[in-house]
Each structure stands twice: as C-alpha cells, then as structure tokens.
Amino acid sequence: MPGANQRLKQEKGEVRCLRRELEEEIAWLQRHFEALSNVSAENDIALRRTYNSMLFSRRALLGRMPR
C-alpha cells in the first residue's frame, strides 16, 4: 500500500523533527541553568529549580521517543 508507506515516512520525519526540537530546547535550558550556577538570590534559585525540572521532563520525554 503506497499510502501507508508514505504515511509511515511522514510520521518518522515528524518524530525526527520533534526530537531535534527537544534536543535544541534541552541545550537552551542547560545553558541558562548553568548560567545560574553561582546565584544566591532566592528568585534565581527558584528559577534554577524550574529549569532543572524542565530539563528532567524533556530528557524523559526524549528518552521515550522512538529514534
């Protein structure tokens, strides 16, 4: 079935695109997380915790996605 084969290729392309977007977002979050490594202000510590949670969830999602 040509239609099913085309749909499968499209789905694989979409997954690759989503993986790439997640990887870029993880890299962005990691840079900002590391930039806050020497902070002492309470709101910056809270922001660092938020980045850490966001990194954790995105890495978990990326780990569950097919390659």
C-alpha positions as CSV (number, residue, x, y, z in Angstrom):
1,M,0.0,0.0,0.0
2,P,1.7,3.2,-1.2
3,G,-0.5,5.4,1.1
4,A,0.5,3.5,4.3
5,N,4.2,3.6,3.3
6,Q,4.1,7.3,2.7
7,R,2.3,7.9,6.0
8,L,5.0,5.9,7.8
9,K,7.7,8.0,6.2
10,Q,5.9,11.2,7.2
11,E,5.5,10.0,10.8
12,K,9.2,9.2,11.1
13,G,10.0,12.6,9.7
14,E,7.8,14.2,12.3
15,V,9.4,12.3,15.1
16,R,12.8,13.3,13.9
17,C,11.7,16.9,13.8
18,L,10.2,16.7,17.3
19,R,13.4,15.0,18.6
20,R,15.5,17.8,17.1
21,E,13.3,20.5,18.6
22,L,13.5,18.8,22.0
23,E,17.3,18.5,21.8
24,E,17.6,22.2,20.9
25,E,15.3,23.1,23.8
26,I,17.3,21.0,26.2
27,A,20.5,22.6,25.1
28,W,18.9,26.1,25.6
29,L,17.7,25.2,29.0
30,Q,21.0,23.7,30.0
31,R,22.9,26.9,29.1
32,H,20.5,29.0,31.2
33,F,20.6,26.5,34.0
34,E,24.4,26.6,34.0
35,A,24.4,30.4,33.8
36,L,22.6,30.5,37.2
37,S,25.1,28.2,38.8
38,N,26.6,30.9,41.1
39,V,23.4,32.7,42.2
40,S,22.3,33.3,45.7
41,A,19.1,35.4,45.3
42,E,16.0,33.4,46.2
43,N,14.2,34.1,43.0
44,D,17.2,32.9,41.0
45,I,17.4,29.7,43.0
46,A,13.7,29.1,42.3
47,L,14.3,29.8,38.6
48,R,17.2,27.3,38.7
49,R,14.9,24.7,40.2
50,T,12.4,25.4,37.5
51,Y,15.0,24.9,34.7
52,N,16.1,21.7,36.4
53,S,12.5,20.3,36.4
54,M,12.0,21.4,32.8
55,L,15.3,19.6,31.8
56,F,14.3,16.5,33.6
57,S,10.9,16.3,31.9
58,R,12.2,17.0,28.5
59,R,15.0,14.4,28.8
60,A,12.5,11.8,30.0
61,L,10.2,12.6,27.0
62,L,13.2,12.4,24.6
63,G,14.2,9.0,26.1
64,R,10.7,7.6,25.4
65,M,10.5,8.8,21.8
66,P,11.4,6.4,19.0
67,R,14.5,7.1,17.1
